[in-house]
């Protein structure tokens, strides 16, 4: 989510950014469920499936080299579901208004009255300045600090898989958005990030 800190300062360890030691092998396989082939793990656990799809495994050690260009699947999803800050992992909801603090790329915001989807988690007020300074994606997108009245899950970013002629599981599409209503795609998807639809977007005052 962010890049390395300036020379002479210690880099922050942003909550949604993974570490090299958190990369895990993914023993993917297909199983039959209700007459349909469905992506799974050979040693799958019930909690690894949510919103009708399989989710990428990640470690939780937070050790090793920081992978600045990647997103930790479980922590990104947790931020979205629990309204947590992507920088510190603490609450991103304003205690006075109940609204959620969010950094919005101007190119995506458009009409503030229209809901729109995003895979970027909220950012608490205390870490707005840090995120705006450090995150290359936000710097490119002319960010706007906003608050959000509500939001809800609408899809996932995912890799799609199939089987080759030898029965081996192979990736067929990489990091595409899949709606939660697209069950024919969710069955063969490995979700990496949760997409939510933001409602009641307002520019922050002051």
GIJO-V891828 format. One record per pair of residues at least 24 apart in sequence whose ideal C-beta (glycine too) atoms are under 7 Angstrom apart, sorted by the first residue. I is the first residue (numbers start at 1). J is the second residue. Records with the same first field share a line. If there is no record, write none. Layout:
I=J / J
//
This chain:
1=86 / 135
2=68 / 131 / 134 / 135
3=68 / 134 / 136
4=68
11=66
12=130
13=62 / 66
14=86 / 87
15=75 / 85 / 86 / 87 / 88 / 89
16=71 / 72 / 75 / 76 / 79 / 86 / 121
17=66 / 67 / 68 / 72
18=58 / 67 / 70 / 71 / 72
19=61 / 62 / 63 / 64 / 65 / 66 / 67
20=64 / 65 / 67
21=59 / 61 / 63 / 64
22=58 / 59 / 60 / 61 / 62 / 72
24=57 / 58 / 59
26=56 / 57
28=161 / 169
29=169
30=163 / 169
36=187
37=187
38=187
39=161 / 187 / 188 / 189 / 190
51=153 / 156 / 180
52=180 / 183 / 186
53=156 / 158 / 186 / 189 / 191
54=190 / 191
55=191
56=190 / 191 / 192
71=193
73=192 / 193
76=121 / 193 / 194
77=194
79=121 / 122
80=121 / 194 / 196
83=122
85=122 / 123 / 124 / 127
86=121 / 122 / 123
87=123 / 127 / 130 / 131
88=124 / 127
90=124
91=124
92=122 / 123 / 124
94=125 / 147
97=147
99=147 / 148 / 149
100=147 / 148
101=125 / 128 / 147
102=146 / 147 / 148 / 198
103=128 / 131 / 132 / 138 / 143 / 145
104=143 / 144 / 146 / 201
105=138 / 141 / 142 / 143
106=141 / 142 / 143 / 144
107=141 / 142
109=144 / 201
112=201 / 202
115=197 / 198 / 199
116=197 / 198
117=154 / 155 / 195 / 196 / 197
118=195 / 196 / 198
119=157 / 193 / 194 / 195
144=203
145=204
146=201 / 202 / 203 / 204
147=202 / 204
148=198 / 200 / 201
149=199 / 200
150=199 / 200
151=196 / 197 / 198 / 199
152=196 / 197
153=180 / 194 / 196
154=179 / 180 / 195 / 196 / 197
155=179 / 180 / 195
156=189 / 191 / 193 / 194 / 195
157=192 / 193 / 195
158=189 / 190 / 191 / 192
159=190 / 192
160=185 / 188 / 189
161=188 / 190
162=188
//
